[in-house]
Amino acid sequence: MSEKFELRVVTYMCPTHPVELYELILELLEESINCYTTLQYESRTPGPFPDRPDPFITDKVDLAFMTAGAYMNLRDCKNTAMELLPVTPVFAHQMNVENKPGYFSDIIIHSDKKGHNVNTLLDLRGCNFAYSDEVSLSGTKIVLKTLKEKGENASFFGSLLRSGSHLASAQMVLSKQAEWAAVDSTTLLYSKKFMQDGGRDITILETLGRLPPYPIVINAKLPEEIKSAIAKALLNLPHVGQWKKRFAQFGVIKFERNGDAVYDGPAAQMRAVPSEKLNIRYY
């Protein structure tokens, strides 16, 4: 592209992901498609605030990184000012041996619990559970779905502790404020090394999923040329050694094709699982 333009980007994925990852994505785009970028950081919500003017309809944002649940909410509202960029990051994980899009929910405990005959999810009956928020697919919904499939109900939990983020949930387990948590697998991937003693006292008991890929949402008003250039720059990541190495420090292996169909069917059913209404303590 001959003339530079400004690309306005927002991420709703922090602190689940480090903001440095999104700064790196912007750096890649600036170099690849000859643009300027600005980054907004919004950690209070997993996607656009539902009770505020939509940033796509008001033309305040060009590109947004958000949770799958938040994107599905926008689709439900028939928001025609936005569309899915057909690209998604692929993260490393011990369960992702085929390097496919999507992520997982890691059920974590403090390593001390292993000495108390805690070997499976069902061994956690009556234990205090930390979770990020009520609508998180990895922090709440998949846990409730899995417990229901195993014949369990609300009586399974000792207490529900709403932490506010996956990172905070992991810290609560590490400090023994909570006995277990379900956290986005990509949170542990990068953040564990910054925790006390490198997070060595955190044990992954089980892994649930795979969950639908992280959506990248783009302003529908952008020219098709720009949309295609952004997608091409991200998909080309594995072929450029210097960029591949820098993204690897965040656990990103590559970017892969993505489509709306993955947010239908099982993903939509999981999102529809009602959150348990228990006595919740906020931290």
C-alpha positions in Angstrom: 0.0 0.0 0.0 1.5 3.3 -1.1 0.1 5.7 1.5 0.2 5.1 5.2 -3.1 5.0 7.1 -3.9 4.6 10.8 -5.2 1.3 12.1 -7.1 1.7 15.4 -6.8 -1.5 17.5 -8.3 -2.6 20.8 -7.6 -5.7 22.9 -10.0 -7.0 25.5 -7.7 -10.0 26.1 -5.5 -8.6 28.9 -4.4 -9.7 31.4 -5.3 -13.2 30.1 -2.7 -12.5 27.5 0.2 -10.0 28.1 -0.3 -6.7 26.4 3.2 -7.1 24.9 1.8 -9.8 22.6 -0.6 -7.3 21.0 2.1 -4.7 20.8 4.1 -7.2 18.8 1.1 -7.9 16.5 0.9 -4.2 15.8 4.6 -3.9 15.1 4.2 -6.8 12.6 1.3 -5.0 10.9 3.1 -1.7 10.7 6.0 -3.3 8.9 4.0 -5.5 6.7 1.2 -3.3 5.4 2.8 0.2 5.8 0.4 1.6 8.4 0.4 3.4 11.7 -1.3 1.7 14.6 -2.8 2.8 18.0 -3.6 0.2 20.7 -6.4 0.5 23.3 -6.2 -1.7 26.3 -9.5 -2.6 28.0 -9.3 -5.2 30.8 -12.7 -4.6 32.4 -14.7 -6.6 29.9 -14.1 -9.5 27.5 -15.5 -7.5 24.5 -17.4 -4.3 23.8 -19.5 -3.1 26.7 -23.1 -4.1 26.0 -24.5 -1.0 27.7 -22.4 1.5 25.8 -22.2 2.7 22.1 -20.7 -0.1 20.0 -17.2 0.9 18.8 -17.8 -0.6 15.4 -21.1 1.1 14.8 -19.7 4.4 16.0 -16.5 3.8 13.9 -14.1 4.1 16.8 -12.2 0.8 16.2 -10.8 -0.9 13.1 -9.6 -4.2 14.6 -10.4 -5.9 17.9 -9.1 -8.9 19.8 -11.8 -10.4 22.1 -13.1 -13.6 23.6 -15.1 -16.1 21.7 -18.1 -15.5 23.9 -18.0 -11.7 23.3 -17.8 -12.3 19.6 -20.8 -14.6 19.7 -22.7 -11.8 21.6 -22.0 -9.4 18.8 -23.3 -11.9 16.3 -26.5 -12.5 18.3 -27.1 -8.7 18.2 -26.9 -8.8 14.3 -24.0 -6.3 14.4 -23.4 -5.6 10.7 -20.7 -3.0 11.4 -18.2 -5.8 12.3 -17.1 -9.1 10.8 -14.7 -11.9 11.6 -11.2 -11.6 10.2 -10.7 -15.1 8.8 -7.5 -15.6 10.9 -6.7 -16.7 14.4 -3.6 -17.3 16.5 -2.5 -20.9 17.3 -0.9 -21.4 20.7 1.4 -24.2 21.9 -0.1 -26.6 24.5 0.7 -30.1 25.5 -2.7 -31.2 24.2 -2.4 -29.3 20.9 -0.1 -31.8 19.3 -1.5 -31.1 15.8 -1.1 -27.3 16.2 -4.7 -26.6 15.5 -6.7 -23.4 16.3 -8.5 -23.3 19.6 -7.4 -23.4 23.2 -8.0 -25.3 26.4 -9.1 -24.9 30.0 -6.5 -26.1 32.5 -7.8 -27.3 35.9 -5.1 -26.3 38.3 -4.4 -27.0 42.0 -1.6 -26.3 44.4 1.0 -29.1 44.3 0.2 -29.7 48.0 -3.2 -31.1 47.0 -1.6 -34.0 45.2 -0.6 -35.4 48.6 -4.3 -35.4 49.7 -5.4 -38.0 47.1 -6.6 -35.4 44.6 -6.0 -37.0 41.2 -9.1 -36.1 39.1 -11.6 -33.3 38.8 -14.2 -35.2 40.9 -11.8 -35.4 43.8 -12.2 -31.6 44.2 -15.8 -31.9 45.5 -16.3 -29.4 48.3 -13.2 -27.4 47.5 -13.2 -23.6 47.0 -13.1 -22.8 43.3 -11.7 -19.6 41.8 -12.8 -18.4 38.4 -12.4 -15.3 36.2 -16.1 -14.4 35.5 -19.4 -16.0 35.0 -19.4 -15.9 31.2 -15.9 -17.2 30.6 -15.9 -20.4 28.4 -12.6 -21.6 29.9 -13.0 -20.3 33.4 -16.6 -21.3 34.1 -18.8 -22.7 31.3 -16.7 -25.7 30.3 -16.4 -26.6 34.0 -20.1 -26.5 34.6 -20.7 -28.5 31.4 -18.2 -31.2 32.4 -19.6 -31.5 35.9 -23.1 -31.8 34.6 -22.0 -34.6 32.2 -20.5 -36.4 35.2 -23.8 -36.2 37.1 -22.8 -33.3 39.4 -24.6 -30.1 40.3 -24.1 -26.9 42.3 -23.5 -28.8 45.5 -20.1 -29.9 44.1 -18.5 -26.6 44.9 -17.4 -25.5 48.4 -17.4 -21.8 47.5 -17.1 -19.8 44.3 -14.5 -17.1 44.4 -14.7 -14.6 41.6 -11.2 -13.4 40.9 -11.7 -11.1 37.9 -9.1 -12.7 35.6 -7.5 -16.0 34.7 -4.2 -14.6 36.0 -5.7 -13.7 39.3 -7.3 -17.1 39.6 -3.9 -18.8 39.1 -2.4 -16.5 41.8 -5.2 -17.4 44.2 -4.4 -21.1 43.8 -0.7 -20.4 44.2 -1.3 -18.4 47.4 -3.8 -21.1 48.6 -6.7 -18.5 48.8 -8.5 -21.0 46.5 -8.1 -24.7 46.3 -8.6 -25.0 42.5 -9.3 -23.0 39.4 -10.0 -23.4 35.7 -7.8 -21.0 33.7 -7.2 -20.2 30.1 -4.4 -22.5 29.0 -2.6 -19.6 27.3 -2.4 -17.7 30.5 -0.2 -20.2 32.2 1.8 -20.7 29.1 3.4 -17.2 29.3 2.7 -16.0 32.9 3.8 -19.0 35.0 7.5 -18.0 34.7 6.8 -14.7 36.4 5.0 -16.2 39.4 6.7 -17.0 42.7 9.3 -19.7 42.1 8.3 -19.9 38.5 4.9 -21.2 39.4 6.3 -24.6 40.2 3.7 -25.2 42.9 0.9 -25.0 40.3 -0.1 -28.4 39.1 -2.4 -29.0 36.1 -4.8 -31.7 37.2 -6.8 -32.1 34.0 -7.2 -30.2 30.7 -10.7 -29.6 29.3 -11.5 -28.7 25.7 -10.7 -27.8 22.9 -12.5 -24.5 23.0 -13.3 -22.3 19.9 -10.4 -20.1 18.6 -9.8 -16.5 19.7 -11.7 -14.3 17.2 -10.1 -11.3 15.6 -12.9 -8.9 14.7 -12.6 -6.2 12.0 -14.6 -3.1 11.1 -16.8 -4.0 8.1 -16.2 -0.5 6.6 -12.5 -1.1 6.0 -11.6 -1.5 2.4 -11.3 -5.2 1.3 -7.7 -4.5 0.3 -6.8 -3.6 3.9 -8.7 -6.6 5.4 -6.9 -9.0 3.0 -3.5 -7.4 3.7 -3.9 -7.8 7.5 -4.9 -11.5 7.1 -2.0 -12.1 4.7 0.5 -10.5 7.1 -0.6 -12.7 10.0 -0.8 -15.9 8.0 2.7 -15.3 6.6 4.2 -15.4 10.2 5.7 -18.9 10.0 7.7 -18.0 6.9 9.6 -15.1 8.5 12.1 -16.4 10.9 12.6 -13.2 12.9 8.9 -12.7 13.6 8.3 -16.4 14.3 11.0 -16.4 17.0 9.6 -13.3 18.7 6.0 -14.6 18.7 7.2 -17.9 20.1 8.1 -16.3 23.4 4.3 -15.8 23.9 3.5 -19.3 22.9 2.2 -18.3 19.4 3.2 -20.9 16.8 1.4 -19.4 13.8 -1.8 -17.8 12.6 -4.3 -20.1 10.9 -7.5 -19.7 8.9 -10.7 -19.2 10.9 -14.4 -19.1 10.1 -17.8 -18.4 11.6 -18.8 -22.0 11.7 -16.6 -22.9 14.7 -18.7 -20.5 16.8 -21.9 -22.5 16.1 -23.0 -25.9 17.4 -21.0 -27.1 20.4 -19.5 -23.7 21.1 -22.9 -22.0 21.2 -24.3 -24.8 23.4 -21.4 -24.4 25.9 -22.0 -20.7 26.0 -25.6 -21.3 26.8 -24.8 -23.3 29.9 -26.3 -21.3 32.9 -23.9 -20.1 35.5 -24.4 -21.4 38.9 -25.8 -18.8 41.4 -23.9 -19.5 44.6 -22.6 -17.4 47.4 -19.8 -15.6 45.5 -17.0 -13.8 47.3 -15.3 -11.1 45.2 -11.5 -10.5 45.2 
